[in-house]
Amino acid sequence: MYRDGITDAVYLEGEHHVREYTRAFDGLRAAALSPQRSAQLIKSVLKEYAE
């Protein structure tokens, strides 16, 4: 697992690191909108600010 930070970059190769980052990524992916819903939300916000 490669993690790039503001002041450094680190390779995390331990199984526990990979497992924790995989779990976090899976949670983010599950909470994310679909591409279609994301596009709808962006259009809605743009329309709201255009008024």
LINNOR-V120034 format. One record per residue. N is the residue number from 1. RES is the residue in three letters. PHI is phi in whole degrees, 0 to 359 (999 if undefined). Layout:
N&RES&PHI / N&RES&PHI
This chain:
1&MET&999 / 2&TYR&256 / 3&ARG&240 / 4&ASP&258 / 5&GLY&246 / 6&ILE&291 / 7&THR&247 / 8&ASP&203 / 9&ALA&221 / 10&VAL&222 / 11&TYR&264 / 12&LEU&253 / 13&GLU&251 / 14&GLY&294 / 15&GLU&303 / 16&HIS&294 / 17&HIS&296 / 18&VAL&299 / 19&ARG&297 / 20&GLU&294 / 21&TYR&292 / 22&THR&296 / 23&ARG&298 / 24&ALA&297 / 25&PHE&296 / 26&ASP&299 / 27&GLY&295 / 28&LEU&296 / 29&ARG&296 / 30&ALA&293 / 31&ALA&276 / 32&ALA&287 / 33&LEU&286 / 34&SER&291 / 35&PRO&304 / 36&GLN&293 / 37&ARG&293 / 38&SER&298 / 39&ALA&298 / 40&GLN&298 / 41&LEU&297 / 42&ILE&298 / 43&LYS&298 / 44&SER&297 / 45&VAL&293 / 46&LEU&300 / 47&LYS&296 / 48&GLU&298 / 49&TYR&282 / 50&ALA&282 / 51&GLU&281
